[in-house]
Amino acid sequence: GELWSSVSVVCAPAPPQLAESLENLQIWVVGWTGDGEMGNDDLVEALKRRTSGSVRYTRYTKAPPPPDPQYRYMLGHGSYDLIYRDPRLWQWALAQRRPIAIKAWQQ
């Protein structure tokens, strides 16, 4: 709710109906084209239709397997590794502010 200024949805195909509960939030959706049937394309379209809140979408067409050797066979499922190494995600996340959260936190 009120405590969050932004959300990053990483490697989690989600239904478009989720956008209704994310009004007023800045969202960065990250995934691979193989995440579900269409990745998060439908969710991103629904997020764009919200009355407020921005959305960014990083959809990798190629992603490595997870870095843990035990899961090397899972080709394409390491998009989280790519985005968590990208300084732009952290710059974006740390730049988000929501003044109402201060009041909510103090209650």
A tleap script that builds the chain and sets N, CA, C and O, in Angstrom:
source leaprc.protein.ff14SB
mol = sequence {
  NGLY GLU LEU TRP SER SER VAL SER VAL VAL
  CYS ALA PRO ALA PRO PRO GLN LEU ALA GLU
  SER LEU GLU ASN LEU GLN ILE TRP VAL VAL
  GLY TRP THR GLY ASP GLY GLU MET GLY ASN
  ASP ASP LEU VAL GLU ALA LEU LYS ARG ARG
  THR SER GLY SER VAL ARG TYR THR ARG TYR
  THR LYS ALA PRO PRO PRO PRO ASP PRO GLN
  TYR ARG TYR MET LEU GLY HIE GLY SER TYR
  ASP LEU ILE TYR ARG ASP PRO ARG LEU TRP
  GLN TRP ALA LEU ALA GLN ARG ARG PRO ILE
  ALA ILE LYS ALA TRP GLN CGLN
}
set mol.1.N position { 0.687 -1.155 0.000 }
set mol.1.CA position { 0.000 0.000 0.000 }
set mol.1.C position { 0.765 1.287 0.000 }
set mol.1.O position { 1.550 1.580 -0.902 }
set mol.2.N position { 0.520 2.036 1.021 }
set mol.2.CA position { 1.042 3.402 1.079 }
set mol.2.C position { 2.535 3.482 1.351 }
set mol.2.O position { 3.142 4.524 1.104 }
set mol.3.N position { 3.143 2.419 1.849 }
set mol.3.CA position { 4.567 2.473 2.196 }
set mol.3.C position { 5.480 2.321 0.982 }
set mol.3.O position { 6.651 2.692 1.049 }
set mol.4.N position { 4.979 1.792 -0.106 }
set mol.4.CA position { 5.814 1.532 -1.267 }
set mol.4.C position { 5.800 2.709 -2.231 }
set mol.4.O position { 4.747 3.275 -2.527 }
set mol.5.N position { 6.985 3.069 -2.715 }
set mol.5.CA position { 7.072 4.115 -3.734 }
set mol.5.C position { 7.224 3.501 -5.120 }
set mol.5.O position { 6.890 4.124 -6.128 }
set mol.6.N position { 7.737 2.264 -5.156 }
set mol.6.CA position { 7.945 1.601 -6.438 }
set mol.6.C position { 8.001 0.096 -6.227 }
set mol.6.O position { 8.168 -0.392 -5.110 }
set mol.7.N position { 7.858 -0.617 -7.326 }
set mol.7.CA position { 7.919 -2.079 -7.300 }
set mol.7.C position { 8.657 -2.532 -8.545 }
set mol.7.O position { 8.452 -1.987 -9.630 }
set mol.8.N position { 9.510 -3.523 -8.391 }
set mol.8.CA position { 10.155 -4.139 -9.538 }
set mol.8.C position { 9.705 -5.589 -9.602 }
set mol.8.O position { 9.995 -6.383 -8.707 }
set mol.9.N position { 8.997 -5.921 -10.661 }
set mol.9.CA position { 8.506 -7.279 -10.879 }
set mol.9.C position { 9.537 -7.976 -11.753 }
set mol.9.O position { 9.687 -7.638 -12.927 }
set mol.10.N position { 10.252 -8.952 -11.186 }
set mol.10.CA position { 11.334 -9.616 -11.902 }
set mol.10.C position { 11.030 -11.111 -12.035 }
set mol.10.O position { 10.795 -11.800 -11.043 }
set mol.11.N position { 11.039 -11.589 -13.262 }
set mol.11.CA position { 10.850 -13.022 -13.549 }
set mol.11.C position { 9.581 -13.575 -12.932 }
set mol.11.O position { 9.573 -14.695 -12.421 }
set mol.12.N position { 8.536 -12.819 -12.972 }
set mol.12.CA position { 7.290 -13.273 -12.354 }
set mol.12.C position { 6.118 -12.945 -13.260 }
set mol.12.O position { 5.472 -11.912 -13.083 }
set mol.13.N position { 5.833 -13.801 -14.224 }
set mol.13.CA position { 4.673 -13.538 -15.073 }
set mol.13.C position { 3.442 -13.327 -14.199 }
set mol.13.O position { 3.151 -14.132 -13.314 }
set mol.14.N position { 2.743 -12.266 -14.451 }
set mol.14.CA position { 1.604 -11.905 -13.611 }
set mol.14.C position { 0.403 -11.569 -14.480 }
set mol.14.O position { 0.554 -11.107 -15.611 }
set mol.15.N position { -0.785 -11.802 -13.948 }
set mol.15.CA position { -1.985 -11.491 -14.727 }
set mol.15.C position { -2.187 -9.985 -14.841 }
set mol.15.O position { -1.789 -9.244 -13.942 }
set mol.16.N position { -2.794 -9.520 -15.921 }
set mol.16.CA position { -3.011 -8.083 -16.108 }
set mol.16.C position { -3.867 -7.462 -15.008 }
set mol.16.O position { -3.761 -6.263 -14.753 }
set mol.17.N position { -4.708 -8.254 -14.356 }
set mol.17.CA position { -5.565 -7.739 -13.279 }
set mol.17.C position { -4.746 -7.193 -12.111 }
set mol.17.O position { -5.253 -6.400 -11.318 }
set mol.18.N position { -3.500 -7.605 -12.000 }
set mol.18.CA position { -2.631 -7.111 -10.930 }
set mol.18.C position { -2.456 -5.598 -11.008 }
set mol.18.O position { -2.265 -4.939 -9.986 }
set mol.19.N position { -2.522 -5.053 -12.210 }
set mol.19.CA position { -2.323 -3.614 -12.408 }
set mol.19.C position { -3.310 -2.782 -11.594 }
set mol.19.O position { -2.980 -1.674 -11.173 }
set mol.20.N position { -4.500 -3.294 -11.372 }
set mol.20.CA position { -5.517 -2.558 -10.615 }
set mol.20.C position { -5.055 -2.247 -9.193 }
set mol.20.O position { -5.401 -1.203 -8.641 }
set mol.21.N position { -4.281 -3.142 -8.606 }
set mol.21.CA position { -3.824 -2.931 -7.227 }
set mol.21.C position { -2.504 -2.168 -7.160 }
set mol.21.O position { -1.967 -1.961 -6.072 }
set mol.22.N position { -1.982 -1.752 -8.298 }
set mol.22.CA position { -0.700 -1.049 -8.336 }
set mol.22.C position { -0.845 0.392 -8.811 }
set mol.22.O position { 0.101 0.977 -9.339 }
set mol.23.N position { -2.012 0.949 -8.625 }
set mol.23.CA position { -2.262 2.344 -8.989 }
set mol.23.C position { -1.324 3.246 -8.189 }
set mol.23.O position { -1.055 2.978 -7.018 }
set mol.24.N position { -0.833 4.297 -8.808 }
set mol.24.CA position { 0.045 5.306 -8.192 }
set mol.24.C position { 1.470 4.841 -7.958 }
set mol.24.O position { 2.274 5.613 -7.435 }
set mol.25.N position { 1.814 3.633 -8.315 }
set mol.25.CA position { 3.173 3.143 -8.088 }
set mol.25.C position { 3.996 3.203 -9.365 }
set mol.25.O position { 3.473 3.057 -10.470 }
set mol.26.N position { 5.290 3.421 -9.191 }
set mol.26.CA position { 6.244 3.357 -10.291 }
set mol.26.C position { 6.648 1.887 -10.391 }
set mol.26.O position { 7.049 1.290 -9.392 }
set mol.27.N position { 6.549 1.306 -11.564 }
set mol.27.CA position { 6.788 -0.125 -11.740 }
set mol.27.C position { 7.856 -0.357 -12.799 }
set mol.27.O position { 7.870 0.303 -13.838 }
set mol.28.N position { 8.751 -1.303 -12.523 }
set mol.28.CA position { 9.702 -1.763 -13.525 }
set mol.28.C position { 9.507 -3.274 -13.628 }
set mol.28.O position { 9.798 -4.011 -12.686 }
set mol.29.N position { 9.021 -3.720 -14.762 }
set mol.29.CA position { 8.767 -5.135 -15.015 }
set mol.29.C position { 9.944 -5.689 -15.813 }
set mol.29.O position { 10.378 -5.096 -16.800 }
set mol.30.N position { 10.453 -6.839 -15.364 }
set mol.30.CA position { 11.609 -7.450 -16.002 }
set mol.30.C position { 11.321 -8.923 -16.255 }
set mol.30.O position { 10.796 -9.619 -15.386 }
set mol.31.N position { 11.663 -9.389 -17.440 }
set mol.31.CA position { 11.481 -10.804 -17.724 }
set mol.31.C position { 12.162 -11.218 -18.998 }
set mol.31.O position { 12.876 -10.442 -19.632 }
set mol.32.N position { 11.932 -12.427 -19.350 }
set mol.32.CA position { 12.483 -13.058 -20.537 }
set mol.32.C position { 11.309 -13.443 -21.412 }
set mol.32.O position { 10.223 -13.708 -20.896 }
set mol.33.N position { 11.496 -13.481 -22.713 }
set mol.33.CA position { 10.386 -13.807 -23.613 }
set mol.33.C position { 9.782 -15.172 -23.303 }
set mol.33.O position { 8.625 -15.420 -23.644 }
set mol.34.N position { 10.528 -16.049 -22.675 }
set mol.34.CA position { 10.024 -17.382 -22.337 }
set mol.34.C position { 9.283 -17.439 -21.009 }
set mol.34.O position { 8.814 -18.507 -20.617 }
set mol.35.N position { 9.167 -16.325 -20.316 }
set mol.35.CA position { 8.423 -16.301 -19.047 }
set mol.35.C position { 6.933 -16.325 -19.360 }
set mol.35.O position { 6.333 -15.286 -19.636 }
set mol.36.N position { 6.363 -17.465 -19.319 }
set mol.36.CA position { 4.950 -17.574 -19.644 }
set mol.36.C position { 4.744 -17.467 -21.142 }
set mol.36.O position { 5.709 -17.379 -21.902 }
set mol.37.N position { 3.524 -17.475 -21.557 }
set mol.37.CA position { 3.203 -17.465 -22.976 }
set mol.37.C position { 3.654 -16.179 -23.662 }
set mol.37.O position { 4.191 -16.219 -24.769 }
set mol.38.N position { 3.438 -15.043 -23.007 }
set mol.38.CA position { 3.804 -13.756 -23.601 }
set mol.38.C position { 4.663 -12.923 -22.653 }
set mol.38.O position { 4.666 -11.695 -22.742 }
set mol.39.N position { 5.381 -13.566 -21.760 }
set mol.39.CA position { 6.116 -12.782 -20.774 }
set mol.39.C position { 5.121 -11.974 -19.964 }
set mol.39.O position { 4.113 -12.510 -19.504 }
set mol.40.N position { 5.388 -10.719 -19.792 }
set mol.40.CA position { 4.472 -9.844 -19.056 }
set mol.40.C position { 3.877 -8.769 -19.952 }
set mol.40.O position { 3.511 -7.700 -19.464 }
set mol.41.N position { 3.774 -9.022 -21.231 }
set mol.41.CA position { 3.246 -8.025 -22.160 }
set mol.41.C position { 1.856 -7.534 -21.751 }
set mol.41.O position { 1.596 -6.331 -21.764 }
set mol.42.N position { 0.966 -8.452 -21.390 }
set mol.42.CA position { -0.400 -8.061 -21.021 }
set mol.42.C position { -0.417 -7.235 -19.739 }
set mol.42.O position { -1.171 -6.269 -19.626 }
set mol.43.N position { 0.413 -7.620 -18.780 }
set mol.43.CA position { 0.502 -6.849 -17.537 }
set mol.43.C position { 0.995 -5.438 -17.825 }
set mol.43.O position { 0.445 -4.470 -17.301 }
set mol.44.N position { 2.021 -5.314 -18.649 }
set mol.44.CA position { 2.583 -4.001 -18.958 }
set mol.44.C position { 1.540 -3.128 -19.658 }
set mol.44.O position { 1.427 -1.939 -19.356 }
set mol.45.N position { 0.791 -3.698 -20.573 }
set mol.45.CA position { -0.263 -2.929 -21.244 }
set mol.45.C position { -1.304 -2.444 -20.234 }
set mol.45.O position { -1.765 -1.305 -20.320 }
set mol.46.N position { -1.675 -3.293 -19.286 }
set mol.46.CA position { -2.636 -2.903 -18.251 }
set mol.46.C position { -2.050 -1.821 -17.342 }
set mol.46.O position { -2.767 -0.908 -16.930 }
set mol.47.N position { -0.763 -1.913 -17.029 }
set mol.47.CA position { -0.114 -0.892 -16.200 }
set mol.47.C position { -0.096 0.458 -16.912 }
set mol.47.O position { -0.236 1.500 -16.272 }
set mol.48.N position { 0.074 0.443 -18.206 }
set mol.48.CA position { 0.084 1.694 -18.981 }
set mol.48.C position { -1.285 2.377 -18.969 }
set mol.48.O position { -1.370 3.594 -19.136 }
set mol.49.N position { -2.343 1.614 -18.776 }
set mol.49.CA position { -3.696 2.172 -18.761 }
set mol.49.C position { -4.101 2.748 -17.397 }
set mol.49.O position { -5.178 3.331 -17.274 }
set mol.50.N position { -3.263 2.594 -16.389 }
set mol.50.CA position { -3.590 3.155 -15.067 }
set mol.50.C position { -3.686 4.679 -15.167 }
set mol.50.O position { -3.123 5.284 -16.079 }
set mol.51.N position { -4.396 5.284 -14.234 }
set mol.51.CA position { -4.518 6.745 -14.260 }
set mol.51.C position { -3.258 7.424 -13.740 }
set mol.51.O position { -2.986 8.568 -14.104 }
set mol.52.N position { -2.480 6.742 -12.894 }
set mol.52.CA position { -1.221 7.331 -12.428 }
set mol.52.C position { -0.212 6.233 -12.131 }
set mol.52.O position { -0.566 5.087 -11.855 }
set mol.53.N position { 1.042 6.620 -12.198 }
set mol.53.CA position { 2.130 5.673 -11.997 }
set mol.53.C position { 2.782 5.353 -13.335 }
set mol.53.O position { 2.098 5.188 -14.345 }
set mol.54.N position { 4.093 5.267 -13.335 }
set mol.54.CA position { 4.818 4.978 -14.574 }
set mol.54.C position { 5.166 3.495 -14.647 }
set mol.54.O position { 5.111 2.784 -13.643 }
set mol.55.N position { 5.521 3.042 -15.831 }
set mol.55.CA position { 5.944 1.655 -16.008 }
set mol.55.C position { 7.123 1.603 -16.963 }
set mol.55.O position { 7.141 2.272 -17.997 }
set mol.56.N position { 8.097 0.800 -16.597 }
set mol.56.CA position { 9.231 0.477 -17.468 }
set mol.56.C position { 9.156 -1.018 -17.708 }
set mol.56.O position { 8.673 -1.772 -16.864 }
set mol.57.N position { 9.639 -1.440 -18.872 }
set mol.57.CA position { 9.590 -2.869 -19.196 }
set mol.57.C position { 10.888 -3.277 -19.856 }
set mol.57.O position { 11.251 -2.751 -20.908 }
set mol.58.N position { 11.578 -4.204 -19.249 }
set mol.58.CA position { 12.765 -4.804 -19.830 }
set mol.58.C position { 12.413 -6.264 -20.107 }
set mol.58.O position { 12.187 -7.048 -19.186 }
set mol.59.N position { 12.371 -6.609 -21.380 }
set mol.59.CA position { 12.020 -7.969 -21.784 }
set mol.59.C position { 13.182 -8.521 -22.593 }
set mol.59.O position { 13.347 -8.199 -23.769 }
set mol.60.N position { 13.976 -9.351 -21.950 }
set mol.60.CA position { 15.145 -9.916 -22.613 }
set mol.60.C position { 14.728 -10.985 -23.623 }
set mol.60.O position { 13.893 -11.841 -23.330 }
set mol.61.N position { 15.314 -10.922 -24.795 }
set mol.61.CA position { 15.054 -11.964 -25.788 }
set mol.61.C position { 16.023 -13.126 -25.607 }
set mol.61.O position { 15.753 -14.248 -26.035 }
set mol.62.N position { 17.139 -12.846 -24.976 }
set mol.62.CA position { 18.110 -13.890 -24.636 }
set mol.62.C position { 18.521 -13.678 -23.196 }
set mol.62.O position { 18.863 -12.566 -22.794 }
set mol.63.N position { 18.486 -14.732 -22.434 }
set mol.63.CA position { 18.905 -14.660 -21.037 }
set mol.63.C position { 19.709 -15.916 -20.718 }
set mol.63.O position { 19.439 -16.989 -21.257 }
set mol.64.N position { 20.684 -15.775 -19.849 }
set mol.64.CA position { 21.509 -16.935 -19.507 }
set mol.64.C position { 20.771 -17.852 -18.534 }
set mol.64.O position { 19.695 -17.509 -18.042 }
set mol.65.N position { 21.348 -19.003 -18.265 }
set mol.65.CA position { 20.795 -19.816 -17.184 }
set mol.65.C position { 21.171 -19.167 -15.861 }
set mol.65.O position { 22.026 -18.282 -15.839 }
set mol.66.N position { 20.561 -19.578 -14.766 }
set mol.66.CA position { 20.973 -19.047 -13.463 }
set mol.66.C position { 22.464 -19.297 -13.231 }
set mol.66.O position { 23.013 -20.270 -13.749 }
set mol.67.N position { 23.121 -18.436 -12.461 }
set mol.67.CA position { 24.574 -18.582 -12.263 }
set mol.67.C position { 24.974 -19.811 -11.447 }
set mol.67.O position { 26.116 -20.259 -11.551 }
set mol.68.N position { 24.084 -20.361 -10.651 }
set mol.68.CA position { 24.392 -21.549 -9.852 }
set mol.68.C position { 24.545 -22.749 -10.793 }
set mol.68.O position { 23.620 -23.071 -11.538 }
set mol.69.N position { 25.708 -23.413 -10.764 }
set mol.69.CA position { 25.947 -24.549 -11.675 }
set mol.69.C position { 24.869 -25.631 -11.595 }
set mol.69.O position { 24.623 -26.336 -12.574 }
set mol.70.N position { 24.238 -25.760 -10.453 }
set mol.70.CA position { 23.198 -26.763 -10.276 }
set mol.70.C position { 22.017 -26.532 -11.231 }
set mol.70.O position { 21.293 -27.469 -11.567 }
set mol.71.N position { 21.831 -25.282 -11.662 }
set mol.71.CA position { 20.690 -24.936 -12.509 }
set mol.71.C position { 21.091 -24.499 -13.921 }
set mol.71.O position { 20.315 -23.830 -14.603 }
set mol.72.N position { 22.269 -24.864 -14.356 }
set mol.72.CA position { 22.765 -24.463 -15.671 }
set mol.72.C position { 21.878 -24.958 -16.818 }
set mol.72.O position { 21.885 -24.382 -17.906 }
set mol.73.N position { 21.134 -26.001 -16.576 }
set mol.73.CA position { 20.253 -26.538 -17.621 }
set mol.73.C position { 19.042 -25.639 -17.879 }
set mol.73.O position { 18.349 -25.828 -18.878 }
set mol.74.N position { 18.772 -24.675 -17.011 }
set mol.74.CA position { 17.594 -23.811 -17.120 }
set mol.74.C position { 17.903 -22.586 -17.991 }
set mol.74.O position { 17.777 -21.447 -17.541 }
set mol.75.N position { 18.298 -22.829 -19.210 }
set mol.75.CA position { 18.655 -21.754 -20.136 }
set mol.75.C position { 17.509 -20.760 -20.276 }
set mol.75.O position { 16.357 -21.143 -20.479 }
set mol.76.N position { 17.843 -19.481 -20.164 }
set mol.76.CA position { 16.835 -18.432 -20.317 }
set mol.76.C position { 16.224 -17.942 -19.022 }
set mol.76.O position { 15.531 -16.925 -19.022 }
set mol.77.N position { 16.456 -18.626 -17.931 }
set mol.77.CA position { 15.791 -18.254 -16.679 }
set mol.77.C position { 16.645 -17.365 -15.780 }
set mol.77.O position { 16.325 -17.189 -14.605 }
set mol.78.N position { 17.721 -16.806 -16.316 }
set mol.78.CA position { 18.593 -15.960 -15.514 }
set mol.78.C position { 18.439 -14.476 -15.804 }
set mol.78.O position { 19.389 -13.713 -15.626 }
set mol.79.N position { 17.263 -14.052 -16.246 }
set mol.79.CA position { 17.098 -12.620 -16.529 }
set mol.79.C position { 17.230 -11.789 -15.263 }
set mol.79.O position { 17.614 -10.622 -15.330 }
set mol.80.N position { 16.920 -12.367 -14.118 }
set mol.80.CA position { 17.113 -11.646 -12.856 }
set mol.80.C position { 18.580 -11.316 -12.651 }
set mol.80.O position { 18.913 -10.260 -12.112 }
set mol.81.N position { 19.458 -12.212 -13.079 }
set mol.81.CA position { 20.890 -11.975 -12.936 }
set mol.81.C position { 21.320 -10.790 -13.798 }
set mol.81.O position { 22.168 -9.997 -13.388 }
set mol.82.N position { 20.743 -10.668 -14.981 }
set mol.82.CA position { 21.072 -9.543 -15.865 }
set mol.82.C position { 20.601 -8.216 -15.277 }
set mol.82.O position { 21.363 -7.250 -15.255 }
set mol.83.N position { 19.357 -8.154 -14.803 }
set mol.83.CA position { 18.823 -6.877 -14.323 }
set mol.83.C position { 19.445 -6.479 -12.984 }
set mol.83.O position { 19.672 -5.294 -12.742 }
set mol.84.N position { 19.721 -7.445 -12.117 }
set mol.84.CA position { 20.318 -7.080 -10.825 }
set mol.84.C position { 21.755 -6.595 -10.974 }
set mol.84.O position { 22.287 -5.958 -10.065 }
set mol.85.N position { 22.383 -6.883 -12.095 }
set mol.85.CA position { 23.735 -6.365 -12.382 }
set mol.85.C position { 23.694 -5.020 -13.102 }
set mol.85.O position { 24.727 -4.377 -13.290 }
set mol.86.N position { 22.514 -4.607 -13.496 }
set mol.86.CA position { 22.357 -3.359 -14.254 }
set mol.86.C position { 22.216 -2.186 -13.285 }
set mol.86.O position { 21.239 -2.126 -12.539 }
set mol.87.N position { 23.159 -1.263 -13.280 }
set mol.87.CA position { 23.084 -0.145 -12.332 }
set mol.87.C position { 21.855 0.746 -12.538 }
set mol.87.O position { 21.444 1.455 -11.620 }
set mol.88.N position { 21.277 0.713 -13.722 }
set mol.88.CA position { 20.088 1.543 -13.963 }
set mol.88.C position { 18.911 1.131 -13.076 }
set mol.88.O position { 18.122 1.981 -12.665 }
set mol.89.N position { 18.787 -0.164 -12.780 }
set mol.89.CA position { 17.707 -0.608 -11.889 }
set mol.89.C position { 17.879 0.017 -10.510 }
set mol.89.O position { 16.919 0.524 -9.929 }
set mol.90.N position { 19.085 -0.020 -9.994 }
set mol.90.CA position { 19.337 0.493 -8.640 }
set mol.90.C position { 19.229 2.013 -8.599 }
set mol.90.O position { 18.723 2.567 -7.623 }
set mol.91.N position { 19.691 2.683 -9.626 }
set mol.91.CA position { 19.534 4.138 -9.691 }
set mol.91.C position { 18.063 4.508 -9.709 }
set mol.91.O position { 17.640 5.435 -9.018 }
set mol.92.N position { 17.288 3.787 -10.496 }
set mol.92.CA position { 15.844 4.033 -10.572 }
set mol.92.C position { 15.184 3.765 -9.224 }
set mol.92.O position { 14.415 4.592 -8.733 }
set mol.93.N position { 15.478 2.624 -8.629 }
set mol.93.CA position { 14.845 2.245 -7.360 }
set mol.93.C position { 15.155 3.260 -6.259 }
set mol.93.O position { 14.268 3.640 -5.495 }
set mol.94.N position { 16.392 3.691 -6.182 }
set mol.94.CA position { 16.787 4.624 -5.117 }
set mol.94.C position { 16.296 6.043 -5.371 }
set mol.94.O position { 16.298 6.870 -4.459 }
set mol.95.N position { 15.881 6.332 -6.585 }
set mol.95.CA position { 15.387 7.675 -6.902 }
set mol.95.C position { 13.885 7.831 -6.618 }
set mol.95.O position { 13.361 8.943 -6.664 }
set mol.96.N position { 13.198 6.729 -6.327 }
set mol.96.CA position { 11.752 6.795 -6.121 }
set mol.96.C position { 11.428 7.371 -4.744 }
set mol.96.O position { 12.086 7.052 -3.754 }
set mol.97.N position { 10.421 8.211 -4.699 }
set mol.97.CA position { 9.974 8.839 -3.450 }
set mol.97.C position { 8.454 8.822 -3.395 }
set mol.97.O position { 7.780 8.938 -4.418 }
set mol.98.N position { 7.933 8.676 -2.200 }
set mol.98.CA position { 6.487 8.752 -1.999 }
set mol.98.C position { 6.242 9.431 -0.663 }
set mol.98.O position { 6.260 8.768 0.374 }
set mol.99.N position { 6.015 10.727 -0.665 }
set mol.99.CA position { 5.872 11.486 0.579 }
set mol.99.C position { 4.813 10.929 1.533 }
set mol.99.O position { 4.984 10.998 2.750 }
set mol.100.N position { 3.733 10.385 1.000 }
set mol.100.CA position { 2.696 9.847 1.883 }
set mol.100.C position { 3.213 8.668 2.714 }
set mol.100.O position { 2.676 8.375 3.783 }
set mol.101.N position { 4.244 8.004 2.225 }
set mol.101.CA position { 4.798 6.855 2.947 }
set mol.101.C position { 5.403 7.269 4.276 }
set mol.101.O position { 5.356 6.505 5.240 }
set mol.102.N position { 5.966 8.457 4.343 }
set mol.102.CA position { 6.552 8.935 5.598 }
set mol.102.C position { 5.479 9.004 6.671 }
set mol.102.O position { 5.686 8.540 7.793 }
set mol.103.N position { 4.346 9.575 6.334 }
set mol.103.CA position { 3.236 9.658 7.298 }
set mol.103.C position { 2.729 8.272 7.675 }
set mol.103.O position { 2.468 8.008 8.848 }
set mol.104.N position { 2.589 7.397 6.706 }
set mol.104.CA position { 2.098 6.048 6.978 }
set mol.104.C position { 3.073 5.283 7.865 }
set mol.104.O position { 2.655 4.523 8.739 }
set mol.105.N position { 4.364 5.479 7.645 }
set mol.105.CA position { 5.385 4.781 8.425 }
set mol.105.C position { 5.359 5.256 9.890 }
set mol.105.O position { 5.588 4.460 10.801 }
set mol.106.N position { 5.089 6.505 10.107 }
set mol.106.CA position { 5.111 7.077 11.456 }
set mol.106.C position { 3.873 6.723 12.270 }
set mol.106.O position { 3.860 6.930 13.483 }
set mol.107.N position { 2.848 6.202 11.639 }
set mol.107.CA position { 1.624 5.869 12.378 }
set mol.107.C position { 1.769 4.608 13.177 }
set mol.107.O position { 0.828 4.193 13.854 }
savepdb mol mol.pdb
quit
